[in-house]
Amino acid sequence: MKRWMRTLAEHWYIPLAVLLVALVPVRALGAADEEPSENEADENTIVSSFGKAEGQIGNVMKTSFMEFTVNAASFCDQYQSLTPDEGMKLLALNITTHVTQKNPLVLYDTDYQIQWNGESEQDYSVPVTYRDEWADFNGYKRSFSAEGLEGIFPGTGVLASDETVTYDYVYQVPAEAQNFRVLFKEYFEDESLGDLFIVTLQPKDAGVIEGNLGTVAPLSGEGEAALEAMKPAEAPADGQPAEAGANG
């Protein structure tokens, strides 16, 4: 995946790390003995049409290389140790991501962005875990330290093929903002853009969230190992023989 910013087009475009390998056809979720009927799966699974797909909380959004589901959404005055700036509120999401391609996939917190109102180029946000020189350019603090937070997506991670993870994502948004949506944009290795996936939110008001909004299934580490195994061996320096094996 590459990170993308909805409003940072030609002048403020922020490049993100690449989707690691060529894409392959999507594979379906679920074990054989628990797989839902075709009709049940179709009703809950959203695929793109004419470059866009729109769904609700609980829908499986099927992209070219992964599937994701927004399981829950809540406004809160406090999320664990996080509190919003004056005039702001926190929006917590619980999101499941499942890799359907054959090779590892780099996932970033900014893969899931939120939008509200829709009238201004400033009406969007990325998770509070995203930190860089542009993170606070909107005039309010957008990024926080995630140190000590449990169950929140760490900012970046490598998922193995067929791996499924579930984390909370937390955003700071204006207190008066309305009509929230999650945006996910396909972004390919050749830097081309694919389809846009939109999940409409109806957040509840949770007050204080002391733990996590929903179930958490963290990264297994298998993606990092698979990625390391894919790296080509280093070529020997000029004039130096290749390193001999254990038996010489």
Residue pairs with C-beta under 8 A, 6 or more apart in sequence:
1 16
1 17
1 19
1 105
1 106
1 107
1 108
1 111
1 187
2 15
2 16
2 17
2 18
2 19
2 187
2 188
2 191
3 14
3 15
3 16
3 17
3 108
3 110
3 111
3 187
4 16
4 110
4 113
4 185
4 187
4 193
5 12
5 13
5 14
5 110
5 113
5 126
6 113
6 115
6 124
6 183
6 185
7 121
7 122
7 124
8 14
8 134
12 134
14 132
14 134
16 108
16 110
16 187
17 106
17 108
17 156
18 106
18 189
19 65
19 105
19 106
19 187
19 188
19 189
20 103
20 104
20 105
20 106
20 189
20 227
20 230
21 101
21 102
21 103
21 104
21 189
21 230
22 103
22 189
23 64
23 65
23 101
23 188
24 65
24 101
24 102
24 103
26 62
26 63
26 64
26 65
26 67
26 100
26 101
27 100
27 162
28 35
28 41
29 60
29 67
29 98
29 100
30 36
30 41
35 41
36 44
44 58
44 59
44 60
45 59
45 60
45 62
45 67
46 53
46 54
46 55
46 59
46 60
46 61
46 62
46 197
47 53
47 62
48 63
48 195
48 196
48 197
51 195
51 196
52 195
52 196
52 197
52 198
53 61
53 62
53 195
53 196
53 197
53 198
54 197
54 198
54 199
54 200
55 61
55 197
55 198
55 199
55 200
56 199
56 200
57 70
57 71
57 72
57 73
57 199
57 200
57 201
57 202
58 69
58 70
58 71
59 69
59 70
59 199
60 67
60 68
60 69
61 67
61 68
61 69
61 184
61 197
61 199
62 100
63 184
63 186
63 194
63 195
63 197
64 186
64 194
64 195
65 99
65 100
65 101
65 105
65 186
66 97
66 98
66 99
66 100
66 101
66 105
66 159
67 97
67 98
67 100
68 95
68 96
68 97
68 98
68 112
68 184
68 197
69 95
69 96
70 93
70 94
70 95
70 182
70 199
70 201
71 94
71 95
71 96
71 166
71 214
71 215
72 93
72 94
72 213
72 214
73 91
73 92
73 93
73 94
73 180
73 201
73 202
73 203
73 204
73 213
74 91
74 92
74 203
74 204
74 205
74 206
74 209
74 213
75 89
75 90
75 91
75 92
75 203
75 204
75 205
75 206
76 89
76 90
76 91
76 92
76 205
76 206
76 207
76 208
76 209
77 83
77 84
77 89
77 90
77 207
77 208
78 90
78 207
78 208
78 209
79 90
79 92
79 149
79 168
79 170
79 209
80 148
80 149
80 150
80 152
80 209
80 210
80 211
81 148
81 149
82 90
82 128
82 144
82 149
82 170
83 90
84 90
84 172
84 175
85 140
85 141
85 172
87 140
87 174
87 175
88 140
88 172
88 173
88 174
88 175
89 172
89 173
89 174
89 175
90 128
90 170
90 171
90 172
90 173
91 114
91 170
91 171
91 172
91 173
91 180
91 201
91 203
92 168
92 169
92 170
92 171
92 206
92 209
92 213
93 112
93 114
93 168
93 169
93 170
93 171
93 182
93 201
93 213
94 166
94 167
94 168
94 169
94 212
94 213
94 214
94 215
95 112
95 153
95 166
95 167
95 168
95 169
95 182
96 164
96 165
96 166
96 217
97 107
97 159
97 164
97 165
97 166
98 162
98 163
98 164
99 105
99 159
99 160
99 161
99 162
99 163
99 164
99 223
100 162
101 161
102 161
103 161
103 226
103 230
104 158
104 159
104 160
104 161
104 223
104 226
104 227
104 230
105 158
105 159
105 223
106 156
106 157
106 158
106 159
107 153
107 156
107 157
107 158
107 159
107 165
108 130
108 155
108 156
109 126
109 127
109 129
109 130
109 153
109 155
109 156
109 169
110 126
110 127
110 130
111 184
112 127
112 169
112 182
112 183
112 184
113 124
113 125
113 126
113 182
113 183
113 184
114 124
114 125
114 171
114 173
114 180
114 181
114 182
114 183
114 201
115 123
115 124
115 180
115 181
115 183
116 123
116 124
116 173
116 174
116 177
116 178
116 179
116 180
116 181
117 123
117 177
117 178
117 179
118 179
122 138
123 177
124 183
125 142
125 171
125 172
125 173
126 135
126 142
126 171
127 153
127 155
127 169
127 170
127 171
128 142
128 143
128 144
128 146
128 170
128 171
128 172
129 143
129 144
129 146
129 152
129 153
129 154
129 155
129 169
129 170
130 142
130 143
130 155
131 143
131 155
135 142
135 143
136 142
136 143
140 172
141 172
142 172
144 172
146 152
146 154
146 155
150 211
150 212
150 216
151 167
151 168
151 211
151 212
151 216
151 218
152 167
152 168
152 169
152 170
152 212
153 167
153 168
153 169
154 219
157 165
157 219
157 223
158 219
158 223
158 224
158 226
158 227
159 165
159 219
159 223
160 220
160 222
160 223
160 225
160 226
161 226
163 219
163 220
163 222
163 223
164 217
165 217
165 218
165 219
165 220
166 214
166 215
166 216
166 217
167 216
167 218
168 212
168 213
168 214
168 216
173 180
180 200
180 201
180 203
181 198
181 199
181 200
181 201
182 198
182 199
182 201
183 196
183 197
183 198
184 196
184 197
184 198
184 199
185 193
185 194
185 195
185 196
185 197
186 193
186 194
186 195
186 196
186 197
187 193
187 194
188 194
206 213
236 242
236 243
